[in-house]
Amino acid sequence: MMPRLPALHTIWLLTRMRCLRQRNLLHNALLRGFGHKGARDGNGGKNTTSWILAVLVAVTMAISLLSVSSNIVLNLQCHTVSSSDCHHSTASTGGAEHNHIAASELERATSFAPALQRALALELGALFLVSILLSLGSKELAQPDWDLEWLVTLPASRSSLLWGRIVERSVGNLLGIFMLAAAYGMIAWYGGHGWYSVPLALLATLALLPLAAIVQTLADTGLRMALPASQLRNLQALISLLGLPLMYLVIATSMPHPSNFIIDWVRASPAWLLWTPPGLLLQATQAGSSGALIASLCLFALQSIALLWGGVILLAYQLRHGVVRSGARESSRRIAHASASASASHAAEPAAASQRPDTQTVAATGSSAAHWLEYLLSPIQRRELRLLSRDRNFLVQTLVLPLVIVFSQLIFNGQLESLAELGQHHTATAAIAFSIGAYVLMLSAFQTLNNEGQVLWLLYTVPQSLNHILKQKARLWAVLGLLYPLAVCAISAYYTSEFAWSMLALMLTVLAGIPIYSILAVALGVFACNPHAVDNRNRVRPSFVYLYMLLSSFYVWSITASFWWQKLIVAVLITSMALALWQKARDAMPYLLDPAAAPPARVALADGLIGATAFFILQGIATFILAQDPADIDMRVTTLAFVSAGLLVFAVMRLYYWRARTQGVPTILRGIRWAATFKAVLPATLLAIAAGLLSIYVIRHTAYAPMLGLKIDGSATLKYWLLGLAVVAAPLCEEFIFRGLIFGGLRRTLTPLLSALVSAAVFAAVHPPLSMLPVFVLGLCTAWAYQRSHTLLAPMLVHALYNAVVITVQLAG
């Protein structure tokens, strides 16, 4: 028989195992794809750039937490200490000035005021609860605890394993370490400890996290033995609802002008919070003498030992019959209970028969509802709804959590006092409506593949393409995502006293954005899905979640933008990006279950969008390099920057296509048919020029006429630079990107007409607002010419002739 391991050795082994796992996860996230075997490690070797996003997210999170923690301390000094100078300052005083006054006062003080200490104790207690709730909310409580079932086979006592579990979960709670260390670090910094604040914050955090670990272990280990899976799902749904509002409540105190509700709540902080474990560590950082420091630390140690020891005893009692709940003992008990229940039901059946409702009526009602569902929804969509109704945690995250997130931010930040304000601030209401819909899609449509779990392979056996299945799911989630925005718009209309056409425009902008972001969510969910991950929490790659949130913030900005053309540009670009991601996702779908395989290289819409973005960025860089004075950029510099950026993008894209052996690369002269080319050029040119001249004529009779004329100051050669730019450089560079890549990529998934419309819209979106309409017509004409001739020479000629005529007319006018 193998001798038992010592308790300390067991704890060390478990902690070391947890640290190694965290290190491996971090190494996999940061350095995936750099090794020679990265493509065949069974963990998504196709992705080689996610480490950049992971590093940026980690650095951004650390900076944000430090900034929020600093603002909390300074704001609480202003709002809770009645003797503070910034407490009596006017509301017009800026947040930076408030912080400067509060920082100066804390620097002069020997210790924090009692009111500030009570408020900070409340904040630390809330952060402590958040570290527990968010950690529990990210776990699957209803899943069996396989780790513990494996650990009990080790030659170690149960108490040693439990203590080791607490220690290893303490060092593995990265979210708690980030939040609590930032909070205690800024408290110690403003308390006058200087750079010693860093080790003091880490020590305080490491001392407090075992208490969070014991609560977490009691919940996700002990409760599995006491509650059935259905109640555990309900508990997890409740936990996920409680964690985020509490976090937003803490963040609200960092705002420059928090709401009165938050200030009153903080000022009413009870003094007994200073005697809780987080409060005692706060008192230790503010101790004015060694005696006070020793007293605070001793009391904290006594409380921690009592809570930890009591928690371990309770865990041992919960696990007294073993760690496997569904064993033979429970199975026999269930069988006996089921037999007794069946006998009782048979005995009570005659007595209850007379009290039953008309079963035929109930059956008719149910069949009618089922008939309508079958008529309106496909089998895939009905299955998705059935999964949503059965999984309570998923149901709460999809339909309840978005409301909690959005309204928590608004209420706690003082931006919304009542629902009646939705009828007064229509732009803010539209942003709220879209934000709720976007969160619904992120928490539902984003996980359409992840929710399939280990049986994702079954979708490949369905007699429908995976692309068609995901389209059905995207439609369903787009409809569900529209429910909340429609409700918010209806509430806003109810409380609106006077109708304005801008309200209708805002509502249409919101309603148009939800289907677009449904496509985005499902497409990004394909790339985020990691079906080879063992842990369910790692089945969605978080970098794509952050990308979706970033794209959602762009659309929210467009809703609040002042000019119509800003909204239009964002809508066009986001729509094209959604189509590009969907196209990429469709190419990747057949290879999801093979981590080493990848789709063949083909020209895609994403290539065109990347090329267009790189073209404008490089053009700006070249302009900055060539211009001697950034405030005085002439036509020569503009033309040279345009040509250099276009040639570089063309060369890089062609080199990439050559190395990847890409199919469908656009050509200029190869394979040209001269007769078909000139037959396509003539009508397209005439139509484009007619649209351009008509636009000039209309604008000259409006208030925008002064913006129409072209004035070339300086030497006469600048006119030749302008004509060279418009007639030679622009057709060559822009037609390769917008017709060869964007229109050519769209033709793989859309009809020629839809491809022409989308590519022309993107082409018009990158031009000045006054020229958007004629440029859109030009985009349609050049796309038609490219479709007829199959080479880029035809659209280049159309573009060159159009620019030559329009520029000449503008210079003459």
Residue pairs with C-beta under 8 A, 6 or more apart in sequence:
2 155
3 155
4 155
4 156
4 157
5 13
5 154
5 155
5 156
5 160
6 160
7 156
7 157
7 159
7 160
7 163
10 154
10 156
10 157
10 160
10 161
10 163
10 164
11 160
11 163
11 164
11 167
12 164
13 164
14 151
14 161
14 164
14 165
14 167
14 168
15 164
15 167
15 168
15 171
17 168
18 168
18 169
18 171
18 172
19 168
19 171
19 172
21 172
22 172
22 174
25 538
28 43
29 50
29 51
29 54
30 51
30 54
30 55
31 51
32 38
32 43
32 44
32 45
32 47
32 48
32 50
32 51
33 39
33 45
33 46
33 47
33 48
33 49
33 51
34 48
38 45
38 48
39 45
39 46
39 595
39 596
40 595
40 596
41 595
42 532
42 595
43 530
43 532
43 533
43 595
44 530
44 532
44 541
44 595
45 595
45 596
46 595
46 598
47 541
50 541
50 543
53 543
53 546
53 547
54 543
57 542
57 543
57 546
61 178
62 178
62 182
65 178
65 179
65 182
66 182
66 185
66 186
67 254
68 182
68 251
68 254
69 182
69 183
69 185
69 186
69 187
69 254
70 99
70 186
70 189
70 190
71 95
71 99
71 254
71 255
71 256
72 120
72 123
72 183
72 186
72 250
72 253
72 254
73 102
73 106
73 120
73 186
73 187
73 190
74 98
74 99
74 102
74 103
74 106
74 190
75 98
75 99
75 102
75 253
75 254
75 255
75 256
75 258
76 116
76 119
76 120
76 123
76 253
76 266
77 84
77 86
77 102
77 105
77 106
77 112
77 113
77 116
78 84
78 86
78 87
78 89
78 98
78 101
78 102
79 87
79 258
79 263
79 266
79 267
80 113
80 115
80 116
80 118
80 119
80 266
80 267
81 87
81 105
81 113
81 115
81 116
82 115
83 113
84 101
84 102
84 105
85 101
85 105
86 93
86 97
86 98
86 101
86 102
86 105
89 97
89 98
89 101
91 257
94 256
95 256
95 257
98 256
103 190
106 112
106 190
106 191
107 190
107 192
110 192
110 288
111 191
111 286
111 288
112 120
112 191
112 286
114 271
115 267
117 274
117 282
117 283
117 286
118 269
118 270
118 271
118 273
118 274
119 266
119 267
119 269
120 187
120 282
121 269
121 273
121 274
121 276
121 278
121 279
121 282
122 266
122 269
122 273
123 183
123 250
123 253
123 266
124 180
124 183
124 184
124 278
124 279
124 281
124 282
125 273
125 276
125 278
125 279
126 246
126 249
126 250
127 179
127 180
127 183
127 250
127 278
128 180
128 208
128 211
128 212
128 277
128 278
129 246
130 179
130 243
130 246
130 247
130 250
131 173
131 175
131 176
131 179
131 180
131 209
131 212
132 176
132 212
132 215
132 216
133 239
133 242
133 243
133 246
134 175
134 243
134 244
134 247
135 173
135 175
135 176
135 212
135 216
136 216
136 219
136 220
136 236
136 239
136 243
137 236
137 239
137 240
137 243
138 537
139 220
139 236
139 537
140 236
140 536
140 537
141 219
141 220
141 223
141 224
141 232
141 233
141 235
141 236
142 229
142 230
142 232
142 233
142 236
142 393
143 536
144 224
144 325
144 326
145 220
145 221
145 224
145 323
148 161
148 165
148 221
148 323
149 323
149 324
151 161
151 165
152 158
152 161
152 323
154 161
156 164
158 316
158 319
159 312
159 316
162 217
162 312
162 315
162 316
163 312
165 213
165 217
165 221
166 210
166 213
166 214
166 217
166 308
166 311
166 312
167 210
167 213
169 213
169 216
169 217
170 206
170 209
170 210
170 212
170 213
171 206
171 209
173 209
173 212
173 213
173 216
176 205
176 209
176 212
177 205
177 209
180 201
180 204
180 205
180 208
180 209
181 201
181 202
181 204
181 205
182 201
183 201
184 200
184 201
184 204
184 205
184 281
184 282
184 285
185 197
185 198
185 200
185 201
186 197
187 282
187 285
188 196
188 197
188 200
188 201
188 285
189 197
191 197
191 285
191 286
193 200
193 285
200 285
204 281
204 284
204 285
207 281
207 300
207 304
208 277
208 278
208 281
210 304
210 308
211 277
211 304
211 307
211 308
214 307
214 308
214 311
214 312
215 311
217 311
217 315
218 311
218 314
218 315
218 318
219 235
221 315
221 318
221 319
222 314
222 315
222 318
222 319
223 232
223 235
224 232
224 325
225 318
225 319
225 321
225 323
225 325
226 318
227 235
230 392
233 391
233 392
233 393
234 392
236 393
237 392
237 393
237 395
237 396
237 397
237 400
240 393
240 396
240 397
240 401
241 396
241 400
241 401
241 404
244 401
244 404
244 405
244 408
245 404
245 408
245 412
248 405
248 408
248 409
248 412
248 413
249 262
249 265
249 408
249 412
251 412
252 258
252 259
252 262
252 412
252 413
252 414
253 262
253 266
255 413
255 414
257 414
258 412
258 413
258 414
259 411
259 412
259 413
259 414
259 417
260 414
261 411
261 412
261 414
262 412
262 414
273 279
274 280
274 282
274 283
275 299
276 303
277 300
277 303
277 304
277 307
280 296
280 297
280 299
280 300
280 303
281 296
281 300
283 292
283 296
284 293
284 296
284 297
284 300
287 293
287 296
321 329
373 382
374 382
377 385
377 476
378 472
380 464
380 469
380 472
380 473
381 472
381 473
381 475
381 476
384 448
384 473
384 476
385 476
387 394
387 451
388 394
388 395
388 398
388 444
389 395
394 444
394 451
397 443
397 444
398 440
398 443
398 444
398 480
399 440
399 480
401 439
401 443
402 436
402 437
402 439
402 440
402 443
402 484
403 436
403 484
405 439
406 432
406 435
406 436
406 439
407 416
409 415
410 416
410 432
415 428
416 422
419 491
419 495
420 495
421 495
422 429
422 432
422 488
422 491
422 492
422 495
423 429
423 491
423 492
423 493
423 494
423 495
423 496
423 497
424 495
424 496
426 492
426 496
426 500
426 502
426 503
426 506
427 506
427 559
427 560
428 560
429 488
429 489
429 492
429 506
430 489
430 506
430 507
430 509
430 510
430 559
431 556
431 559
431 560
432 488
433 484
433 485
433 488
433 489
433 492
433 507
433 510
434 485
434 509
434 510
434 513
434 514
434 552
434 555
434 556
434 559
435 552
435 556
436 484
436 485
436 488
437 481
437 482
437 484
437 485
437 510
437 513
437 514
437 517
438 481
438 513
438 514
438 517
438 552
438 555
440 477
440 480
440 481
440 484
441 477
441 478
441 481
441 514
441 517
441 518
441 520
441 521
442 521
442 545
442 548
442 549
442 552
444 477
444 480
444 481
444 521
445 473
445 474
445 477
445 478
445 481
445 518
445 521
445 522
445 525
446 521
446 522
446 524
446 525
446 528
446 540
446 545
446 548
447 525
447 540
448 470
448 473
448 474
448 477
448 522
448 525
449 456
449 470
449 525
449 526
449 529
449 531
449 592
450 525
450 528
450 529
450 539
450 540
452 458
452 459
453 536
454 531
456 529
456 531
456 592
456 593
457 593
459 466
459 469
460 466
460 593
462 469
466 589
466 590
467 586
467 589
470 522
470 526
470 585
470 589
473 522
474 518
474 519
474 521
474 522
475 518
477 518
477 521
477 522
478 514
478 515
478 518
481 514
481 517
481 518
482 511
482 514
482 515
485 510
485 511
485 514
486 511
489 507
489 510
492 503
493 503
496 503
506 559
509 558
509 559
509 567
509 571
510 559
512 571
513 555
513 559
513 571
513 574
516 571
516 574
516 575
516 578
517 548
517 551
517 552
517 555
517 574
517 578
519 578
519 579
519 581
519 582
520 548
520 551
520 574
520 577
520 578
520 581
521 548
522 582
522 585
523 578
523 581
523 582
523 584
523 585
524 544
524 547
524 548
524 581
524 585
525 540
525 544
526 585
526 588
526 589
526 592
527 541
527 544
527 581
527 584
527 585
527 588
528 540
528 541
528 543
528 544
528 545
529 539
529 540
529 541
529 592
530 538
530 539
530 540
530 541
531 539
531 592
531 593
532 595
533 539
551 574
551 577
554 570
554 574
555 570
555 571
555 574
557 570
558 566
558 567
558 569
558 570
558 571
559 567
561 567
561 570
563 769
565 769
565 772
568 765
568 772
569 765
572 761
572 762
572 764
572 765
573 762
573 765
575 758
575 761
576 605
576 609
576 742
576 758
576 761
576 762
577 609
579 605
579 746
579 749
579 750
579 758
580 604
580 605
580 606
580 608
580 609
580 745
581 606
582 749
583 604
583 605
583 606
583 745
583 748
583 749
584 604
584 606
586 749
587 599
587 602
587 604
588 598
588 599
590 599
591 597
591 598
591 599
600 663
601 657
601 660
601 661
601 662
601 663
602 662
602 663
602 664
602 748
603 657
603 662
603 663
603 664
603 665
603 666
603 740
603 741
603 744
603 745
603 748
604 745
604 748
605 741
605 742
605 745
605 746
605 749
606 745
607 653
607 741
607 745
608 737
608 738
608 740
608 741
608 742
608 743
608 744
608 745
609 742
609 762
611 649
611 653
611 737
611 741
612 737
612 738
612 742
612 762
612 766
614 649
614 652
615 645
615 646
615 649
615 733
615 737
616 645
616 766
618 644
618 645
618 648
618 649
619 641
619 642
619 645
620 641
621 645
622 640
622 641
622 644
622 645
623 633
623 637
623 638
623 641
624 630
626 637
626 640
626 641
627 633
627 637
634 714
634 718
634 721
635 712
635 718
635 721
635 722
635 725
636 717
636 718
636 721
638 721
638 725
639 721
639 722
639 724
639 725
639 729
642 725
642 729
642 730
642 733
643 725
643 729
643 733
645 733
646 729
646 732
646 733
646 734
646 736
647 733
649 733
649 737
650 733
650 736
653 736
653 741
654 665
656 662
657 665
664 744
664 748
666 736
666 739
666 740
666 741
666 744
666 791
666 792
667 791
667 792
668 791
668 792
668 793
668 796
669 791
669 793
670 791
671 790
671 791
672 789
672 791
672 793
673 789
673 790
673 791
676 788
676 789
676 790
677 789
677 791
677 793
677 794
677 797
679 788
680 784
680 785
680 788
680 789
680 794
681 785
681 789
681 794
681 797
681 798
681 801
684 781
684 782
684 784
684 785
684 794
684 795
684 798
685 781
685 797
685 798
685 801
685 802
687 777
687 781
688 774
688 777
688 778
688 781
688 782
688 798
688 802
689 801
689 802
689 805
689 806
691 773
691 774
691 777
691 778
692 774
692 777
692 778
692 802
692 805
692 806
693 805
693 806
693 809
694 774
695 771
695 773
695 774
696 708
696 806
696 809
696 810
696 813
699 705
699 707
699 708
699 770
700 708
700 813
704 770
707 770
708 770
708 810
708 813
709 810
709 813
710 722
710 807
710 810
710 811
712 718
712 719
712 722
712 811
719 811
722 807
723 804
723 807
726 803
726 804
726 807
727 800
727 803
727 804
727 807
728 800
730 799
730 803
731 795
731 796
731 797
731 799
731 800
731 803
732 796
734 763
734 799
735 782
735 786
735 792
735 795
735 796
735 799
736 792
738 759
738 762
738 763
738 779
738 782
739 759
739 782
739 783
739 786
739 792
739 795
740 786
740 792
742 758
742 759
742 762
742 763
743 755
743 756
743 759
743 783
743 786
744 786
746 754
746 755
746 758
746 759
747 755
747 787
750 758
752 783
752 787
755 783
756 779
756 780
756 783
756 784
756 787
757 780
759 779
759 783
760 776
760 777
760 778
760 779
760 780
760 783
761 776
761 779
763 775
763 776
763 778
763 779
764 771
764 772
764 773
764 775
764 776
764 779
765 772
767 775
774 806
778 798
778 799
778 802
781 798
781 802
782 794
782 795
782 798
782 799
783 795
785 794
785 795
785 797
785 798
786 792
786 794
786 795
788 794
